[in-house]
């Protein structure tokens, strides 16, 4: 090489992608929701926020579940859709606190931080995270595993009494 020739710059180092991150990116790219670039930016944002690599896939899955649940175009989404989905999700008895919190954070990151949709600040994200705390089974607001209430059995009525009851009900509705 001549003395006045400059050496060529070194090649940039190849980006090292772990097998887990590669799998998450493949699955996100295969999703029917969002463009590939959105998923790439979402994963990068989650990494920047410190989400563990092993949890990235589940954040993507939570957002996909929301999209599948809503059944309308994304440009028609609103805070009521997020709250309705979170209410439904929160009633699943096998869902743990951390899974519910993860789902809330997944949607918040997707809508508020990544897409920056104008309605995202209207969702009370911190209130939802506060609701994610598991209540003891004896708590009065827990109804999913409550013992059934036994009601007294009513004596059977005659066909004439049943007809009179239906007639009275019809008259009340039509009045």
Buried (B, 14 or more C-beta within 10 A) or exposed (E): EEEEEEEEEEEEEEEEEEEBBEEBBEBBEEBEBBEEEBBBBBBEBBEEEEBEBEBBBBBBBBBBBBBEEBEEEEEEBBBEBBBEBBEEBBEEEEBEEEBBBBBBBBBBBBBBBBBEBEBBEEBBBEEBBEBBEEEEEEEEEEEEEEEEEEEEEEEEEEEEEEEEEEEEEEEEEEE
